[in-house]
Amino acid sequence: MIIQLDHIEKTYGSGSNKVPVLHDVNMRVEEGEYIAIMGPSGSGKSTLMNILGYLDTPTGGTYLFDGEDNARAGDARMARIRNQKIGFVFQSFHLMQRRRAWENVALPLMYGNVRRKERKQRAEEALCQVGLEDRISFYPNQLSGGQCQRVAIARAICTRPKLLLADEPTGALDSKAGQQIMDIFDELHDQGMTIVMITHEHAVAQRARRMLYIYDGWLREEERA
């Protein structure tokens, strides 16, 4: 079991300014699963994603990741988990414009104190895995939106994480580039990667093997047609 959420609650603010965002969220994700979480804007899906990725903490409930409860592990421990065990792909690519593709991909390895020679080798391998072997030394402004997102995916997988979290990965792309990105996710899943993806697009969510739906902070299983 990679993810186990039990009775997760999330509230922002305090006193009369309290804003409840997540309500009694329960969720299980087995190793190797490919899950999509759908929901409209303001439904709590990004808050849930942040909790899964240790970018935020729940107000109540228990989150076990890879069998461990790290809620009180401290910032340094959670930063190591993010760096070593979780890969992130966002709608905005978050690439550094003055760094080449391989240098962007290698950043998590640099923060993980991997030596430069190995960083470059692993970054180039990840770029080849997403079909950018001919763009390794290109800068982001020399790449299309779809290619930038592929660089971001390569960055997410170069650390060989246990979990890949994707938040609206096709949201900034045209339909053709979006299809290419989803094909990459299919390939990663076929290779054994555990993927949890947030999306508001039903066609994108259908590519996952299991769908969940969140509405007003309540999470439920989505029945396939």
C-alpha positions as CSV (number, residue, x, y, z in Angstrom):
1,M,0.0,0.0,0.0
2,I,1.5,3.3,-1.1
3,I,-1.2,5.7,0.1
4,Q,-3.6,5.2,3.0
5,L,-5.8,8.1,4.1
6,D,-8.1,7.7,7.0
7,H,-10.7,10.3,8.0
8,I,-8.6,13.2,6.6
9,E,-9.9,16.7,7.3
10,K,-8.5,20.0,6.2
11,T,-9.7,23.4,7.5
12,Y,-8.1,26.8,6.9
13,G,-8.4,29.7,9.3
14,S,-9.6,29.7,12.8
15,G,-12.6,30.8,14.9
16,S,-15.3,32.4,13.0
17,N,-13.0,32.5,9.9
18,K,-12.7,28.7,9.6
19,V,-13.1,27.3,6.1
20,P,-13.5,23.5,5.9
21,V,-12.0,22.2,2.6
22,L,-11.8,18.4,3.0
23,H,-14.3,16.2,4.9
24,D,-13.6,12.7,6.2
25,V,-11.5,11.7,3.2
26,N,-10.7,8.0,3.0
27,M,-8.5,6.6,0.2
28,R,-6.3,3.6,-0.6
29,V,-3.8,3.4,-3.4
30,E,-1.9,0.2,-4.1
31,E,1.6,0.1,-5.6
32,G,1.4,0.2,-9.3
33,E,-2.1,1.7,-9.5
34,Y,-3.1,4.6,-11.9
35,I,-5.8,6.8,-10.4
36,A,-7.5,9.9,-11.6
37,I,-9.2,12.3,-9.2
38,M,-11.8,14.6,-10.8
39,G,-13.6,17.6,-9.5
40,P,-14.6,21.2,-10.3
41,S,-12.7,24.3,-9.3
42,G,-12.9,24.7,-5.5
43,S,-13.8,21.1,-4.8
44,G,-10.6,20.5,-2.7
45,K,-8.7,18.4,-5.2
46,S,-5.6,20.6,-5.2
47,T,-5.6,20.6,-1.4
48,L,-5.8,16.8,-1.4
49,M,-2.9,16.7,-3.9
50,N,-0.8,18.9,-1.6
51,I,-1.5,16.7,1.3
52,L,-0.5,13.6,-0.7
53,G,2.7,15.3,-1.7
54,Y,3.6,16.6,1.8
55,L,3.2,20.2,0.6
56,D,0.5,20.6,3.2
57,T,-0.6,18.9,6.3
58,P,-4.1,17.7,7.3
59,T,-6.0,19.2,10.2
60,G,-7.2,15.8,11.3
61,G,-7.0,12.1,10.3
62,T,-4.1,9.9,9.4
63,Y,-2.0,9.7,6.3
64,L,0.3,6.7,5.8
65,F,2.7,6.9,2.8
66,D,4.6,3.8,1.9
67,G,3.5,2.3,5.3
68,E,4.8,5.2,7.4
69,D,3.1,8.0,9.3
70,N,5.3,11.1,8.7
71,A,2.9,13.7,10.1
72,R,5.3,14.6,12.9
73,A,8.5,13.9,11.1
74,G,9.5,17.5,10.7
75,D,10.2,19.6,7.7
76,A,13.6,18.1,6.8
77,R,12.3,14.6,6.8
78,M,9.3,15.5,4.7
79,A,11.6,17.4,2.2
80,R,13.6,14.2,1.8
81,I,10.5,12.2,1.1
82,R,9.4,14.7,-1.5
83,N,12.9,14.6,-3.1
84,Q,13.4,10.9,-3.0
85,K,10.0,9.2,-3.2
86,I,7.6,11.6,-4.9
87,G,7.7,13.0,-8.4
88,F,5.5,16.1,-9.2
89,V,4.1,17.3,-12.5
90,F,2.1,20.5,-12.5
91,Q,0.0,22.4,-15.1
92,S,2.6,25.1,-15.2
93,F,5.9,23.5,-16.1
94,H,8.0,25.4,-13.5
95,L,11.2,25.2,-15.6
96,M,14.2,27.5,-15.1
97,Q,14.6,29.5,-18.3
98,R,18.3,29.9,-18.1
99,R,19.0,26.1,-17.6
100,R,19.0,23.6,-20.4
101,A,16.6,20.7,-20.5
102,W,18.9,18.2,-18.9
103,E,19.9,20.8,-16.2
104,N,16.2,21.3,-15.3
105,V,15.7,17.6,-15.1
106,A,18.7,17.1,-12.9
107,L,17.7,19.7,-10.3
108,P,16.1,17.2,-7.8
109,L,19.2,15.1,-8.1
110,M,21.4,18.1,-7.3
111,Y,19.3,18.8,-4.2
112,G,19.7,15.1,-3.3
113,N,23.5,15.5,-3.5
114,V,24.0,13.2,-6.5
115,R,27.3,13.8,-8.2
116,R,27.3,15.8,-11.4
117,K,28.3,13.1,-13.8
118,E,25.5,10.8,-12.5
119,R,23.0,13.7,-12.5
120,K,23.7,14.3,-16.2
121,Q,23.5,10.6,-17.1
122,R,20.2,10.1,-15.3
123,A,18.7,13.3,-16.6
124,E,19.6,12.3,-20.2
125,E,18.1,8.8,-19.6
126,A,14.9,10.4,-18.4
127,L,14.7,12.8,-21.4
128,C,15.1,9.8,-23.7
129,Q,12.3,8.0,-21.9
130,V,9.9,10.9,-22.7
131,G,11.1,11.1,-26.3
132,L,13.3,14.2,-26.1
133,E,16.7,12.6,-26.9
134,D,17.2,15.3,-29.6
135,R,16.4,18.2,-27.2
136,I,18.7,17.5,-24.3
137,S,20.7,20.7,-24.5
138,F,17.8,23.0,-25.5
139,Y,16.5,25.8,-23.3
140,P,12.8,26.0,-22.4
141,N,12.2,29.0,-24.8
142,Q,13.4,26.7,-27.6
143,L,10.7,24.1,-26.8
144,S,7.0,23.8,-27.4
145,G,4.5,23.6,-24.5
146,G,4.2,19.9,-24.9
147,Q,8.0,19.5,-25.0
148,C,8.3,21.6,-21.8
149,Q,5.8,19.4,-20.1
150,R,7.8,16.3,-21.2
151,V,10.9,17.9,-19.6
152,A,8.8,18.4,-16.4
153,I,7.8,14.7,-16.5
154,A,11.5,13.7,-17.0
155,R,12.4,15.8,-14.0
156,A,9.7,14.1,-11.9
157,I,10.9,10.5,-12.8
158,C,14.6,11.0,-12.8
159,T,14.8,10.3,-9.0
160,R,13.0,7.0,-9.6
161,P,10.1,7.9,-7.2
162,K,7.6,5.5,-5.6
163,L,4.7,7.9,-6.5
164,L,4.1,10.3,-9.4
165,L,1.6,13.1,-8.6
166,A,0.2,15.0,-11.6
167,D,-1.9,18.1,-11.1
168,E,-3.8,19.0,-14.4
169,P,-0.8,17.9,-16.5
170,T,-2.6,18.7,-19.8
171,G,-4.3,21.9,-18.7
172,A,-2.0,24.2,-20.5
173,L,-1.7,22.2,-23.7
174,D,-3.5,21.8,-27.0
175,S,-5.3,18.5,-27.6
176,K,-2.5,16.9,-29.6
177,A,0.2,17.7,-27.1
178,G,-2.2,16.6,-24.3
179,Q,-2.6,13.2,-26.0
180,Q,1.1,12.8,-26.2
181,I,1.5,13.5,-22.5
182,M,-1.2,11.0,-21.6
183,D,0.5,8.4,-23.8
184,I,3.7,8.9,-21.7
185,F,1.7,8.4,-18.5
186,D,0.3,5.2,-20.0
187,E,3.8,4.0,-20.7
188,L,5.0,4.9,-17.2
189,H,2.1,3.0,-15.7
190,D,2.8,0.0,-17.9
191,Q,6.4,0.1,-16.5
192,G,5.0,-0.1,-12.9
193,M,4.8,3.5,-11.9
194,T,2.2,4.4,-9.3
195,I,0.3,7.5,-10.6
196,V,-2.3,9.8,-9.0
197,M,-3.5,12.5,-11.3
198,I,-5.8,15.5,-10.7
199,T,-7.9,16.6,-13.6
200,H,-11.2,18.3,-14.5
201,E,-11.3,16.7,-18.0
202,H,-13.3,13.5,-18.2
203,A,-11.5,12.3,-21.3
204,V,-8.1,12.6,-19.5
205,A,-9.4,10.9,-16.4
206,Q,-10.7,8.0,-18.5
207,R,-7.0,7.1,-19.3
208,A,-6.5,6.1,-15.7
209,R,-7.5,2.6,-14.5
210,R,-9.6,3.9,-11.6
211,M,-11.5,7.2,-11.1
212,L,-12.4,9.1,-7.9
213,Y,-14.6,12.2,-7.7
214,I,-14.3,15.0,-5.2
215,Y,-17.1,17.5,-4.7
216,D,-17.2,20.2,-1.9
217,G,-14.4,18.3,-0.1
218,W,-16.1,14.9,-0.1
219,L,-14.4,12.0,-2.0
220,R,-16.1,9.1,-3.6
221,E,-15.5,6.4,-6.1
222,E,-16.6,7.2,-9.7
223,E,-18.5,4.5,-11.4
224,R,-17.4,3.6,-14.9
225,A,-20.0,3.8,-17.6
